[in-house]
Amino acid sequence: MSGGVSVLCPAKLNLYLRVIAREDSGYHQIETLFQAIDLCDELEVRLGGSGIALELGSAPSGPLGEVSDDLGDPERNTVMLAARAFFAATGREPGVELTLWKTIPAGTGLGGASSDAAGALTALNALYSDPLDRPELLKLGGAIGSDVPFFLAGGTSVLAWGRGDRLLIRPPLPPSPVLLVVPDERSSTASAYRELSTRVALPASPTVLGGAPLGGWRDLAAVQGNDFQRTVFERFPRLEAIRRLLAEAGAVVARMTGSGTALFGVFADEARAAAVAAHLIENVESVRVAVIPTLVTTPAPVSVA
């Protein structure tokens, strides 16, 4: 075992998201295409002490600014949940100190909490010489959150269905700049699903699994967007106006991600994305804006002294 491991925990976009069915258990069946982007939390895990100690902080120079208001209680953080699950599954005696530097804002649909949990499982497994294989890690991650398996899958463009645990790693889409717009408004996953269940007729037909082509960004523009948009936009009407602005400004794909409130536009070139970002900063209040590239490879754990 090395003295410590550091891992980057990237954010994700749902390039499209369909809710297909509601199970009797209350869980929902979905179909989505995940895309990792280069907006990352950073987690460092070191051997030391007894038990599991977690320190949270806001990254000082993140592209979206400070996220200190989103840190929450360390004991309930998904990194802590993942660490506890790892030690329970391996039977190892815990003695680690973890530090999580947050860059991804919470409640926005960008998957920060799920990515952090996956990062913790990946880092701990590397630190302890890989006692768990990939299926075991995926099972642990899925018990923490439905998006965690994507971040453990090892791909940057992944088709997911079922509860998010059925995964197909796809060839990476062409690298593209993404204009990310994060408003002050927040939407919880639980409330989004609750509202959706009263508005959408289920079961519904799948999109890509039903035969729609998915070869590139233009194909994605043609498929249905995000089933949560209608209910979230009804609560926060200005989000639809921002999404429409992105589309009219030339975004190939302009949507909301996940069940949160973050909006994104995929552009053909960075200069155009930067120009639209400048317009938003100048004219739209209470939003954070950044141009973030898509990822074509997943970050690997790095040993630290």
N, C-alpha and C positions, 0 to 999 in steps of 0.2 A: 504493500500500500504506500502511496506517496503521501506527503504531508497535507496536500490539499488539492482541490479541483475547482476550476472556474468554468462556468458555462453561460452562454448567451441564450436567452429565452425569447424568441421572436413573437411578434404579434401576427395575427392572421386576418384575412378577409374571407368572408363567404361570398364567392363570386356569383353564386345564386343559391337560394335556400328554399326548398319546398317542404312543407309539413304534409306528410302522406296519410297518416292515420293516428288515431289515439287508442292506446291499449286500455284494456279494462283496469290495468294496474295504475293508470294515470299517466304513464310515460307516453311519449310521442315518437312515432316513426318519422324520420326525416330523410331527405336526400339533399346533398349539398356538395359543392366543390370548394375545398379549402385552398387558400393560397397564402404562403408565408411571405411576410414583408420585413424589410430591414429596419424595423423599430423594435428594439430589444431591451428587456430587463436583463440584469446581470446577477447571477447567483454564485457565491463562493462558499465552498464547504471545506472545513478544515477539521482534522482530528484534534480532539482536545476536550478536557473537562469530563463531566459525567452527564448523562442525559442528552437532551436536544435543546440547544440554545439558538434562538433566531432573533436577529437584529434587522429592522426594516429602515430603509432610508430612501429619499428621493434623489435620483441621479441629478447632479448639479447642472448638467449641460444637455439635457435631452431636447430633441427637436420640437417637442410640444410644451417645453417649459416644466416647471415644478409640478409634481403630482403628490405633494406631501399630504394633501387633504384626503387622498385615497388609500392611505396606508393601512388603517384599521388595526385590529388586535392581533399581535403575533401568534397568540395561542389558537386563533381561528383561521389563520392564513393557510392557503392550500399547500404551501411549502412545508409547514408543520404537519399537516395531515399526511402528506406524501412521505415525510421522514418517518413518522410513526408507523405507517403502513409498511415501509421498507424493513424496518427493524423487526416488526412483528412477523413478516413473511420469511425473513432470513434467520431469525433466532439470534442475531448478533446483539451484543450489549451496546446500547447507544452511548456514544461519547463524541459528539460533533458540535461544532459551532458554525452556524450558517449566517451569511449576510446577504440580504437581497436588496439591490438597488433598483428602484422602480422608475420606469420611463413610460410604461403603457398605462393610460388612465383607466380606472375601473368603471363598470357599468356602461361601456360604450360598444360592446360587441366585438372588441378586438382580441379577446381571448387571453388577456394577460394572466389571470389567475390560473387558467388551465395550462398555459405555457410554463408558468412558474412551477406548478406541480410536476409536469413532465421533466423540467430541468432538474428538479430535486431528485427524482427517481434516477435519471440518467447520471447525474453527478455522483450520487451515493453508490450506484452500481459500479461505476468506474473506480471510485475510491477504494471499494472493497473487493476489487478484482473480479467483477462480473459474476456474483453468485446467482443472479436471476437471468433467465433467457428472455428473448423478446416477447413470446406469448405471456410469460408471467408478468413482465412489466406492463404489457397492454391490459391485462386483467386488473392489476392494481390501479392503474391509471383510470380505467373505465369506472371503477367504483368511486373515484373521487369526483369525476365530472365527465360529461359525454364528449367534450372536445379534447380531453387529455390524450386519448389514443392517437389522434392526428399528429400531435406534437412528438409522439414517441415513434411514429411510423417510419421516419427516416426519409420522407419526401417533402418537397416544397409545394407540389400541386397534387392533391389527393382527393379522389372522389369518395364520399362517405355516405352510407345509408344505414337503415335500421335505427338504432339509438345513437348512431355516430360511431359504432364499433366495427362496422363492416367497411373495410378500407381497400381501395385500389389506388396504388401509387401510379401516377400518370407521368409521361414525359413533361419536363418543365415547359411552361408557356414561355414565349419570347420575353426576355427581361424588359420591363416597362416602368416608367415613372408613374407613381400613384399620388394623386393629390388627396390628402387625408384631411377631412374637416371634422373636428371634434367640438360639438357644442357644449354649453354648460348643462343642458338638460341631460337627465339620466333615466334609463329604463331597466328595471330588473328583469331577469329571465323568467322568474315565476309569474310576474304580472303580465308579461308579454304573452306567455302561453295561456294564461287564464283568459285574457281578452280575446286571443285568437280562437279559442275553443267555442266562444259564443258567436263568432262572426263567420267562420269558414266551415263549409260543408266537408266532412271527412267520411270515408277515405277519398283521397284524390289520386290522380294518375301521376306516376313519376315522369320526369323529364328526360334526362340522359339515359337512365335505365330503361325508359320506354322507347328509346331509339333516336332521340335528337342528336345531331352531330355535335362534336365538341373537339374541334381541331385547332382552334385559335381564338383570339379575342373577338373577332367578328361573329363567330358562332355563339359565343357567350352573350353577345349583345342581343341575339335573337331569341334566347330562351327566357322563360318567365323569371323575374328578378328575385324578390324576397317576400315571402308570404307575411312577414311581420310588418312590412312597410305600411300597409293600410292602417292598422290599428295604432302604430306608433305615430304616424303622421297625423292622425286625427287628434291625438293628444298634444302634439307639438307641430302645428301647421307650418311653421317657418322652415322645417326640415325638408318638406317637399319642395319649397321654393328654392332652397339651396341645391337640392338634387337636380332640379330642372335647370338651374344655372350651369351646373357642371356639364350636363348633357348638351345644352345649347352652346357652350363654350368649346365643344369639340371632343369631350371625353368619349372614348369608344364604349366603355361601360361605366354607368353612373348609378350607384345604388347605396342602400344602407347595408351595413354588415351585421350579421348575427341578429340578436334580438335587442341590441343596444341602440345607441343613437348616432354613432359615428357614420359619416358618409364618405364615399370615396369615388374618385373618377380616375379611370385608367386612360392615360394620354399616349399619343404616338411619339411625342418628343418632350424632353425635359423643359425646353424653353417655353413651350406653350403652357405646360403645367405650372411653371414658375410665374408666368404672366397672370394666369387665372388666380393663383394663390395671392399675388399682390393685390389684385382687385378685391378679393374677399377680405383681406386684412384691412383694406381701406374702407370698405363699404358695409361689412356685416359685423355687428356687435356680438360679443360674448361667444366667440368661437376661437379655437386654436387650430392653426393651419400649418401643414408641413408637406413637402414633396418627398416621398419615401420610395426607394426602388423595390421592386419585387425581388425575392430571393430565388436562386436556381440551385443552391446547395444548402444543406442544413448545417448549423454550427455544431462543432464537435467539442467535447470537454477538453480543457487544457490543464495540465498539471501546474500547480503553483508551489513555490517553496514554503 
